[in-house]
């Protein structure tokens, strides 16, 4: 199971939110490029990069952070937050991201997203399924929709999406354990997904449980920044289980 560290950006700085609440923000580092370099030096290969300003405003705001991390590292980056147009997708990919993460537009404008798949290829995208209960949440988790999680996943499985991350908003940033049973259900129903768990990981035992239910990867943020798990410890765990 792959470990993917996360960097969330507000105002060009590395931050974390609790349960997606912009009023519960903690700034951990002024320079996300330094953080990314540190992740690479520790042995990570991939990075989950989120433009929280972009997610809130509906347009990419921190493209320079992406460009600077690409210039400074060889990390495989998935980038999301505020990507609403084909031009924005092109800019993100041209700036060096390997994948564009999409969530809100997958709910609000399916036809537009399908046109992106045709132009860029479905393999250029990671589907973000952020959930409150069993319903999809969008716009940086500020809006709960009536869209059922499993119907949502099936609709995009049928058009070629194979890489998905799922964040249980109620778990994110709380360090109280991930939504293991929900992930088990998803993996049993969609075994062909490269399924990425996100939110709630607080220790090695959580990773063991996620691996046991079949997760392909796990995104980890706050547990690293709060010192619950060191980068070195995570890389060592990964090397022991592969």
ZADO-890612 format. One line per 5 residues: number of its first residue (from 1); their letters; for each residue x, y, z of N, C-alpha, C. Coordinates in nm, 2 decimals, decimal comma, padded with zeros to 4 digits. Layout:
<pts>
NUM	a	X/Y/Z/X/Y/Z/X/Y/Z; ...
</pts>
This chain:
<pts>
1	xxxxx	00,08/-00,12/00,00/00,00/00,00/00,00/00,09/00,12/00,00; 00,06/00,21/-00,10/00,14/00,33/-00,11/00,10/00,44/-00,01; 00,20/00,51/00,04/00,18/00,62/00,13/00,20/00,75/00,05; 00,10/00,84/00,05/00,10/00,97/-00,02/00,09/01,08/00,08; 00,20/01,16/00,10/00,18/01,27/00,19/00,10/01,38/00,12
6	xxxxx	00,04/01,47/00,20/-00,04/01,57/00,15/00,01/01,71/00,19; 00,00/01,80/00,09/00,02/01,94/00,12/-00,10/02,02/00,08; -00,16/02,09/00,17/-00,28/02,17/00,14/-00,23/02,32/00,15; -00,27/02,40/00,05/-00,22/02,54/00,04/-00,33/02,64/00,06; -00,30/02,73/00,14/-00,38/02,86/00,16/-00,28/02,97/00,16
11	xxxxx	-00,30/03,07/00,07/-00,21/03,19/00,07/-00,07/03,15/00,05; -00,04/03,04/-00,03/00,09/03,00/-00,06/00,16/02,93/00,06; 00,09/02,90/00,17/00,15/02,83/00,28/00,09/02,69/00,30; 00,17/02,61/00,37/00,13/02,47/00,40/00,04/02,47/00,52; -00,09/02,43/00,51/-00,19/02,44/00,62/-00,26/02,30/00,63
16	xxxxx	-00,34/02,29/00,73/-00,44/02,18/00,74/-00,56/02,24/00,80; -00,67/02,19/00,75/-00,80/02,22/00,81/-00,85/02,10/00,89; -00,95/02,13/00,98/-01,01/02,02/01,06/-01,16/02,01/01,00; -01,19/01,89/00,96/-01,32/01,86/00,90/-01,36/01,96/00,79; -01,26/02,00/00,71/-01,29/02,09/00,60/-01,33/02,23/00,64
21	xxxxx	-01,31/02,27/00,76/-01,36/02,40/00,81/-01,25/02,50/00,79; -01,27/02,60/00,71/-01,17/02,70/00,68/-01,15/02,79/00,81; -01,24/02,79/00,90/-01,22/02,86/01,03/-01,14/02,78/01,13; -01,11/02,65/01,09/-01,02/02,57/01,18/-00,90/02,54/01,10; -00,82/02,64/01,08/-00,70/02,63/01,00/-00,57/02,64/01,09
26	xxxxx	-00,48/02,55/01,06/-00,35/02,55/01,13/-00,24/02,57/01,02; -00,15/02,66/01,03/-00,04/02,68/00,94/00,08/02,61/00,99; 00,14/02,51/00,91/00,25/02,43/00,95/00,38/02,48/00,90; 00,38/02,54/00,78/00,51/02,58/00,72/00,48/02,69/00,62; 00,57/02,79/00,61/00,55/02,90/00,52/00,59/02,86/00,38
31	xxxxx	00,67/02,76/00,36/00,72/02,72/00,23/00,69/02,58/00,19; 00,58/02,55/00,12/00,55/02,42/00,08/00,65/02,35/-00,01; 00,73/02,42/-00,08/00,84/02,36/-00,16/00,94/02,29/-00,06; 00,98/02,36/00,04/01,07/02,29/00,14/01,00/02,16/00,20; 00,87/02,17/00,22/00,81/02,05/00,28/00,81/01,94/00,17
36	xxxxx	00,78/01,97/00,05/00,79/01,87/-00,06/00,93/01,81/-00,08; 01,03/01,89/-00,07/01,17/01,85/-00,08/01,19/01,75/00,03; 01,15/01,78/00,15/01,17/01,70/00,27/01,10/01,56/00,25; 00,98/01,56/00,19/00,91/01,44/00,16/00,99/01,35/00,07; 01,04/01,41/-00,04/01,12/01,34/-00,14/01,24/01,28/-00,07
41	xxxxx	01,31/01,36/00,01/01,44/01,31/00,07/01,41/01,19/00,16; 01,29/01,20/00,23/01,25/01,09/00,32/01,23/00,96/00,24; 01,20/00,97/00,11/01,18/00,84/00,03/01,04/00,83/-00,03; 00,95/00,93/-00,02/00,82/00,93/-00,08/00,84/00,96/-00,23; 00,75/00,90/-00,31/00,75/00,91/-00,46/00,64/01,00/-00,51
46	xxxxx	00,54/01,02/-00,43/00,42/01,09/-00,47/00,37/01,20/-00,38; 00,29/01,29/-00,42/00,24/01,40/-00,34/00,10/01,44/-00,38; 00,02/01,45/-00,28/-00,12/01,50/-00,30/-00,12/01,65/-00,27; -00,14/01,73/-00,37/-00,13/01,88/-00,35/-00,27/01,94/-00,38; -00,32/02,02/-00,28/-00,45/02,07/-00,28/-00,45/02,22/-00,27
51	xxxxx	-00,50/02,29/-00,36/-00,52/02,43/-00,36/-00,65/02,47/-00,29; -00,64/02,49/-00,16/-00,77/02,52/-00,09/-00,82/02,65/-00,12; -00,74/02,75/-00,15/-00,79/02,88/-00,20/-00,87/02,86/-00,33; -00,82/02,77/-00,42/-00,89/02,75/-00,55/-01,02/02,67/-00,52; -01,02/02,58/-00,43/-01,14/02,50/-00,40/-01,25/02,60/-00,36
56	xxxxx	-01,21/02,69/-00,27/-01,31/02,78/-00,22/-01,36/02,89/-00,32; -01,27/02,93/-00,40/-01,30/03,04/-00,50/-01,35/02,99/-00,63; -01,33/02,86/-00,66/-01,38/02,81/-00,79/-01,28/02,83/-00,90; -01,16/02,86/-00,88/-01,06/02,88/-00,98/-00,92/02,86/-00,92; -00,83/02,80/-00,99/-00,70/02,77/-00,94/-00,63/02,90/-00,90
61	xxxxx	-00,57/02,90/-00,78/-00,51/03,02/-00,72/-00,36/03,00/-00,69; -00,31/02,87/-00,68/-00,18/02,85/-00,63/-00,10/02,77/-00,73; -00,11/02,80/-00,86/-00,04/02,72/-00,96/00,11/02,74/-00,95; 00,16/02,85/-00,90/00,30/02,87/-00,88/00,36/02,78/-00,78; 00,28/02,74/-00,68/00,33/02,64/-00,58/00,36/02,51/-00,65
66	xxxxx	00,26/02,47/-00,74/00,28/02,34/-00,82/00,41/02,35/-00,90; 00,42/02,46/-00,98/00,54/02,48/-01,06/00,67/02,47/-00,99; 00,67/02,54/-00,87/00,79/02,54/-00,79/00,83/02,40/-00,73; 00,73/02,33/-00,69/00,75/02,19/-00,64/00,80/02,10/-00,76; 00,74/02,11/-00,87/00,78/02,04/-00,99/00,93/02,07/-01,02
71	xxxxx	00,97/02,19/-01,02/01,10/02,23/-01,05/01,20/02,18/-00,95; 01,16/02,16/-00,82/01,25/02,13/-00,71/01,26/01,98/-00,68; 01,16/01,90/-00,73/01,15/01,76/-00,70/01,12/01,68/-00,82; 01,12/01,54/-00,80/01,08/01,45/-00,90/00,95/01,38/-00,85; 00,88/01,44/-00,76/00,76/01,37/-00,71/00,65/01,36/-00,81
76	xxxxx	00,58/01,25/-00,81/00,46/01,24/-00,89/00,34/01,31/-00,82; 00,29/01,41/-00,88/00,20/01,50/-00,81/00,06/01,49/-00,87; -00,04/01,47/-00,78/-00,18/01,50/-00,82/-00,22/01,63/-00,76; -00,29/01,71/-00,84/-00,32/01,85/-00,80/-00,47/01,87/-00,82; -00,53/01,93/-00,72/-00,67/01,97/-00,73/-00,70/02,09/-00,65
81	xxxxx	-00,82/02,14/-00,68/-00,87/02,26/-00,61/-00,89/02,38/-00,71; -01,02/02,40/-00,75/-01,06/02,51/-00,83/-01,04/02,48/-00,98; -01,01/02,36/-01,02/-01,00/02,33/-01,16/-01,14/02,32/-01,23; -01,18/02,42/-01,30/-01,32/02,43/-01,35/-01,33/02,43/-01,50; -01,22/02,45/-01,57/-01,22/02,47/-01,71/-01,11/02,38/-01,78
86	xxxxx	-01,13/02,35/-01,91/-01,03/02,27/-01,98/-00,90/02,34/-01,98; -00,91/02,48/-01,99/-00,78/02,56/-01,99/-00,71/02,54/-01,86; -00,78/02,53/-01,75/-00,72/02,51/-01,62/-00,66/02,37/-01,61; -00,73/02,27/-01,66/-00,67/02,13/-01,67/-00,54/02,13/-01,75; -00,54/02,20/-01,86/-00,42/02,20/-01,94/-00,31/02,27/-01,87
91	xxxxx	-00,34/02,38/-01,80/-00,24/02,45/-01,73/-00,18/02,37/-01,62; -00,26/02,29/-01,54/-00,21/02,21/-01,44/-00,12/02,10/-01,49; -00,16/02,03/-01,60/-00,08/01,93/-01,66/00,05/01,98/-01,72; 00,04/02,10/-01,79/00,15/02,16/-01,85/00,25/02,21/-01,74; 00,20/02,24/-01,62/00,28/02,28/-01,51/00,36/02,17/-01,44
96	xxxxx	00,32/02,04/-01,48/00,40/01,93/-01,43/00,32/01,83/-01,35; 00,20/01,85/-01,32/00,12/01,75/-01,24/00,10/01,63/-01,33; 00,11/01,51/-01,26/00,08/01,39/-01,33/-00,07/01,36/-01,35; -00,14/01,41/-01,25/-00,29/01,39/-01,24/-00,36/01,52/-01,20; -00,48/01,54/-01,25/-00,57/01,64/-01,20/-00,67/01,58/-01,11
101	xxxxx	-00,69/01,62/-00,99/-00,80/01,57/-00,91/-00,93/01,65/-00,93; -01,04/01,58/-00,95/-01,16/01,64/-00,98/-01,27/01,59/-00,88; -01,35/01,68/-00,83/-01,46/01,65/-00,74/-01,59/01,72/-00,77; -01,59/01,85/-00,74/-01,71/01,93/-00,75/-01,76/01,92/-00,89; -01,68/01,94/-00,99/-01,73/01,94/-01,13/-01,79/01,80/-01,17
106	xxxxx	-01,74/01,70/-01,11/-01,79/01,56/-01,13/-01,94/01,55/-01,09; -01,98/01,64/-01,00/-02,12/01,64/-00,95/-02,20/01,75/-01,03; -02,14/01,86/-01,05/-02,21/01,98/-01,10/-02,22/01,98/-01,25; -02,11/01,93/-01,32/-02,11/01,94/-01,47/-02,04/01,82/-01,53; -02,12/01,71/-01,52/-02,06/01,58/-01,57/-02,03/01,59/-01,72
111	xxxxx	-02,11/01,66/-01,80/-02,08/01,67/-01,94/-01,95/01,74/-01,97; -01,92/01,84/-01,90/-01,79/01,91/-01,91/-01,68/01,82/-01,88; -01,69/01,75/-01,77/-01,58/01,66/-01,73/-01,56/01,55/-01,83; -01,67/01,49/-01,89/-01,65/01,39/-01,99/-01,58/01,44/-02,11; -01,60/01,57/-02,14/-01,53/01,63/-02,25/-01,38/01,64/-02,22
116	xxxxx	-01,35/01,66/-02,10/-01,21/01,66/-02,06/-01,15/01,52/-02,07; -01,22/01,42/-02,03/-01,18/01,28/-02,05/-01,14/01,25/-02,19; -01,23/01,30/-02,28/-01,21/01,27/-02,43/-01,08/01,34/-02,47; -01,06/01,46/-02,43/-00,94/01,54/-02,47/-00,81/01,50/-02,41; -00,81/01,48/-02,28/-00,69/01,46/-02,20/-00,67/01,31/-02,17
121	xxxxx	-00,78/01,23/-02,18/-00,77/01,09/-02,13/-00,82/01,08/-01,99; -00,90/00,98/-01,96/-00,95/00,96/-01,82/-00,84/00,93/-01,73; -00,73/00,87/-01,78/-00,61/00,84/-01,70/-00,54/00,96/-01,64; -00,57/01,08/-01,69/-00,51/01,20/-01,64/-00,57/01,25/-01,52; -00,68/01,18/-01,47/-00,76/01,24/-01,36/-00,77/01,14/-01,25
126	xxxxx	-00,78/01,19/-01,13/-00,81/01,12/-01,01/-00,95/01,17/-00,96; -01,04/01,09/-00,93/-01,17/01,13/-00,89/-01,17/01,14/-00,73; -01,21/01,26/-00,69/-01,22/01,28/-00,54/-01,36/01,26/-00,50; -01,38/01,17/-00,41/-01,51/01,14/-00,35/-01,51/01,18/-00,21; -01,54/01,31/-00,18/-01,55/01,35/-00,04/-01,69/01,33/00,01
131	xxxxx	-01,70/01,28/00,13/-01,83/01,24/00,18/-01,86/01,29/00,31; -01,99/01,33/00,33/-02,05/01,36/00,46/-02,16/01,26/00,48; -02,15/01,16/00,57/-02,24/01,05/00,57/-02,21/00,96/00,45; -02,31/00,94/00,37/-02,29/00,87/00,24/-02,31/00,95/00,12; -02,32/01,08/00,14/-02,34/01,17/00,03/-02,21/01,25/00,00
136	xxxxx	-02,20/01,29/-00,13/-02,09/01,36/-00,18/-02,09/01,51/-00,13; -01,97/01,56/-00,08/-01,96/01,70/-00,05/-01,87/01,77/-00,15; -01,90/01,89/-00,18/-01,82/01,96/-00,28/-01,78/02,10/-00,24; -01,71/02,17/-00,33/-01,66/02,31/-00,30/-01,58/02,32/-00,17; -01,47/02,23/-00,17/-01,39/02,23/-00,05/-01,46/02,19/00,07
141	xxxxx	-01,56/02,10/00,06/-01,64/02,04/00,16/-01,74/02,13/00,23; -01,76/02,25/00,17/-01,85/02,34/00,22/-02,00/02,32/00,19; -02,02/02,23/00,09/-02,16/02,20/00,05/-02,19/02,05/00,04; -02,28/02,01/00,12/-02,33/01,87/00,11/-02,43/01,85/00,00; -02,42/01,75/-00,09/-02,51/01,73/-00,19/-02,60/01,61/-00,16
146	xxxxx	-02,70/01,59/-00,25/-02,79/01,47/-00,24/-02,73/01,35/-00,32; -02,61/01,37/-00,37/-02,55/01,26/-00,46/-02,50/01,15/-00,37; -02,55/01,03/-00,40/-02,51/00,91/-00,32/-02,37/00,87/-00,37; -02,29/00,83/-00,27/-02,15/00,80/-00,29/-02,13/00,68/-00,39; -02,21/00,58/-00,37/-02,19/00,46/-00,46/-02,24/00,48/-00,60
151	xxxxx	-02,35/00,55/-00,61/-02,40/00,59/-00,75/-02,30/00,67/-00,82; -02,24/00,77/-00,75/-02,14/00,85/-00,80/-02,02/00,78/-00,85; -01,97/00,69/-00,77/-01,85/00,61/-00,81/-01,88/00,52/-00,93; -02,00/00,46/-00,93/-02,03/00,37/-01,04/-02,04/00,44/-01,17; -02,10/00,57/-01,17/-02,12/00,64/-01,29/-01,98/00,68/-01,35
156	xxxxx	-01,88/00,70/-01,27/-01,75/00,73/-01,33/-01,66/00,61/-01,35; -01,69/00,50/-01,28/-01,62/00,37/-01,32/-01,66/00,33/-01,46; -01,79/00,36/-01,49/-01,84/00,32/-01,62/-01,78/00,40/-01,74; -01,72/00,51/-01,71/-01,66/00,59/-01,82/-01,51/00,60/-01,81; -01,45/00,50/-01,73/-01,31/00,48/-01,74/-01,22/00,53/-01,62
161	xxxxx	-01,28/00,59/-01,52/-01,20/00,63/-01,41/-01,16/00,51/-01,33; -01,03/00,50/-01,29/-00,98/00,39/-01,22/-00,91/00,43/-01,09; -00,88/00,56/-01,08/-00,81/00,60/-00,96/-00,90/00,70/-00,88; -00,92/00,66/-00,75/-01,02/00,73/-00,67/-00,97/00,75/-00,53; -00,98/00,87/-00,48/-00,96/00,89/-00,33/-01,09/00,93/-00,26
166	xxxxx	-01,11/00,88/-00,14/-01,23/00,91/-00,07/-01,19/00,96/00,07; -01,25/01,08/00,10/-01,23/01,15/00,23/-01,36/01,15/00,30; -01,36/01,09/00,42/-01,48/01,11/00,51/-01,45/01,24/00,59; -01,53/01,34/00,55/-01,51/01,48/00,61/-01,51/01,47/00,76; -01,60/01,39/00,82/-01,61/01,38/00,96/-01,48/01,33/01,03
171	xxxxx	-01,40/01,26/00,95/-01,27/01,21/01,01/-01,15/01,29/00,98; -01,16/01,38/00,88/-01,04/01,45/00,84/-00,99/01,54/00,94; -00,86/01,53/00,96/-00,79/01,63/01,06/-00,82/01,60/01,20; -00,89/01,49/01,24/-00,92/01,46/01,38/-00,83/01,36/01,44; -00,76/01,29/01,36/-00,66/01,19/01,41/-00,73/01,08/01,49
176	xxxxx	-00,85/01,04/01,45/-00,93/00,95/01,53/-00,96/00,82/01,45; -00,88/00,79/01,35/-00,89/00,67/01,27/-00,97/00,70/01,14; -00,93/00,62/01,04/-01,00/00,64/00,91/-01,13/00,56/00,90; -01,21/00,58/00,80/-01,34/00,52/00,78/-01,32/00,38/00,71; -01,26/00,29/00,79/-01,22/00,16/00,73/-01,33/00,08/00,67
181	xxxxx	-01,45/00,07/00,75/-01,56/-00,01/00,70/-01,62/00,05/00,57; -01,63/00,18/00,56/-01,67/00,24/00,44/-01,58/00,21/00,32; -01,45/00,21/00,34/-01,36/00,18/00,24/-01,37/00,03/00,20; -01,39/-00,05/00,30/-01,41/-00,20/00,27/-01,53/-00,22/00,17; -01,64/-00,14/00,20/-01,75/-00,15/00,11/-01,72/-00,11/-00,03
186	xxxxx	-01,65/00,00/-00,04/-01,62/00,05/-00,18/-01,53/-00,04/-00,25; -01,43/-00,10/-00,19/-01,33/-00,19/-00,25/-01,40/-00,32/-00,29; -01,49/-00,37/-00,21/-01,56/-00,49/-00,24/-01,65/-00,47/-00,37; -01,71/-00,35/-00,38/-01,79/-00,32/-00,49/-01,72/-00,29/-00,62; -01,60/-00,22/-00,60/-01,52/-00,17/-00,71/-01,38/-00,22/-00,70
191	xxxxx	-01,35/-00,35/-00,71/-01,22/-00,40/-00,69/-01,11/-00,36/-00,79; -01,16/-00,30/-00,90/-01,06/-00,26/-01,00/-01,01/-00,12/-00,98; -01,07/-00,04/-00,88/-01,02/00,09/-00,85/-00,88/00,08/-00,79; -00,79/00,18/-00,82/-00,68/00,21/-00,74/-00,73/00,30/-00,63; -00,76/00,24/-00,52/-00,84/00,32/-00,42/-00,75/00,38/-00,31
196	xxxxx	-00,77/00,51/-00,29/-00,68/00,58/-00,20/-00,76/00,63/-00,08; -00,73/00,58/00,04/-00,80/00,63/00,16/-00,74/00,77/00,20; -00,83/00,85/00,26/-00,79/00,98/00,30/-00,87/01,03/00,42; -00,79/01,07/00,52/-00,86/01,13/00,64/-00,85/01,03/00,76; -00,81/01,09/00,87/-00,82/01,02/01,00/-00,70/00,93/01,04
201	xxxxx	-00,61/00,91/00,96/-00,49/00,82/00,99/-00,41/00,89/01,10; -00,39/00,81/01,21/-00,32/00,87/01,33/-00,20/00,78/01,37; -00,19/00,66/01,31/-00,08/00,57/01,36/-00,06/00,45/01,26; 00,04/00,38/01,29/00,07/00,26/01,21/-00,04/00,16/01,21; -00,11/00,14/01,32/-00,22/00,05/01,33/-00,33/00,08/01,23
206	xxxxx	-00,35/00,21/01,20/-00,45/00,25/01,10/-00,41/00,21/00,96; -00,28/00,22/00,94/-00,23/00,18/00,81/-00,24/00,03/00,79; -00,22/-00,05/00,89/-00,23/-00,19/00,89/-00,38/-00,23/00,85; -00,47/-00,16/00,91/-00,61/-00,19/00,89/-00,65/-00,15/00,75; -00,60/-00,04/00,70/-00,63/00,00/00,56/-00,58/-00,10/00,46
211	xxxxx	-00,46/-00,14/00,49/-00,40/-00,24/00,40/-00,48/-00,37/00,40; -00,52/-00,41/00,52/-00,60/-00,53/00,53/-00,73/-00,53/00,45; -00,80/-00,41/00,45/-00,92/-00,41/00,37/-00,90/-00,39/00,22; -00,77/-00,37/00,18/-00,75/-00,37/00,04/-00,72/-00,23/-00,02; -00,70/-00,13/00,06/-00,67/00,00/00,00/-00,54/00,00/-00,08
216	xxxxx	-00,53/00,07/-00,19/-00,41/00,07/-00,27/-00,31/00,17/-00,22; -00,36/00,28/-00,15/-00,28/00,38/-00,10/-00,35/00,46/00,01; -00,28/00,54/00,08/-00,34/00,63/00,18/-00,27/00,76/00,18; -00,36/00,87/00,18/-00,31/01,00/00,19/-00,30/01,04/00,34; -00,18/01,09/00,38/-00,16/01,13/00,52/-00,11/01,27/00,52
221	xxxxx	-00,17/01,35/00,61/-00,14/01,49/00,63/-00,11/01,53/00,77; -00,22/01,55/00,85/-00,20/01,60/00,98/-00,12/01,51/01,07; -00,13/01,38/01,05/-00,05/01,29/01,14/00,10/01,32/01,12; 00,14/01,36/01,00/00,28/01,39/00,98/00,31/01,52/01,05; 00,23/01,62/01,02/00,26/01,76/01,07/00,25/01,77/01,22
226	xxxxx	00,17/01,69/01,28/00,15/01,69/01,43/00,25/01,60/01,50; 00,34/01,53/01,42/00,44/01,45/01,48/00,39/01,31/01,52; 00,27/01,27/01,48/00,22/01,14/01,52/00,29/01,03/01,44; 00,33/01,06/01,32/00,40/00,97/01,23/00,51/01,05/01,16; 00,63/01,00/01,17/00,74/01,06/01,10/00,74/01,01/00,95
231	xxxxx	00,80/01,09/00,86/00,81/01,05/00,73/00,90/00,92/00,72; 01,00/00,92/00,80/01,09/00,80/00,80/01,02/00,68/00,84; 00,93/00,69/00,94/00,86/00,58/00,99/00,76/00,53/00,89; 00,70/00,62/00,82/00,60/00,58/00,71/00,67/00,51/00,60; 00,79/00,56/00,56/00,86/00,50/00,45/00,91/00,36/00,49
236	xxxxx	00,95/00,35/00,61/01,00/00,22/00,66/00,88/00,12/00,66; 00,76/00,16/00,70/00,65/00,07/00,70/00,62/00,03/00,56; 00,62/00,12/00,47/00,59/00,09/00,33/00,69/-00,01/00,27; 00,82/00,00/00,30/00,92/-00,09/00,25/00,90/-00,23/00,31; 00,85/-00,23/00,44/00,84/-00,36/00,50/00,72/-00,44/00,45
241	xx	00,61/-00,37/00,40/00,49/-00,44/00,36/00,49/-00,47/00,21; 00,58/-00,41/00,13/00,58/-00,44/-00,01/00,66/-00,57/-00,04
</pts>
